[in-house]
Amino acid sequence: MNLTNRCLRNRGKIPRFDIGAVSGVRGPRRLKELGVIRRLTLLAALLVLTVPAVACRYASRSDAELFAVSNAVFRARVTEVRAATLTVGTGHAQTFEVVEARFEVKEILKGTPPSSGIVRDLPFATNKCSLGMVVGDEYVFFPDEHNMVFLPTGSFRFSNGNRVLVNRRLESLREIASAGPK
């Protein structure tokens, strides 16, 4: 008897769908399989909940503090981006994958931009504190001694959707620059 005939014969009753009838497994063995599936589902859910969230973490400092410790602060437009490596240290030197960006200076707030015309960022990932360099976008850079400009240095994208907040921050930096060294 097919499913349609069974439904017509049992009018007024809700047809029961038995997954065991499809898989061919019935009885205690079927209950055991369901128990294993439930346990695996619970285990998977627990694993997802216990994995720590990975995020960019660094000590937050004010713009005035960042400005004071930086040798250079400038606004620039990125004109070219390429993958590269950076070797730091001597003897047991460490090599890191970086993104190098050529730039065109728009405004100097402090010091002198790198003479190489290149700043470096980490490859883009939210947990790496990278800026995510994009050709054509403008940034305010606070390069460190290796010309790295990732988020902990204070660098930020100037060309973003939240223009009002970024303009306020840039104006704040201009005020700090005009006040001179403290």
Secondary structure, 3 states (H helix, E strand, C coil): CCHHHHHHHCCCCCCCCCHHHHHCCCCHHHHHHHHHHHHHHHHHHHHHHHCCCCCCCCCCCCHHHHHHHCCCEEEEEEEEEEEEEEEECCCCCEEEEEEEEEEEEEEEEECCCCCCCEEEECCCCHHHCCCCCCCCCEEEECCCCCCECCHHHCCEECCCCCHHHHHHHHHHHHHHHHHCCC
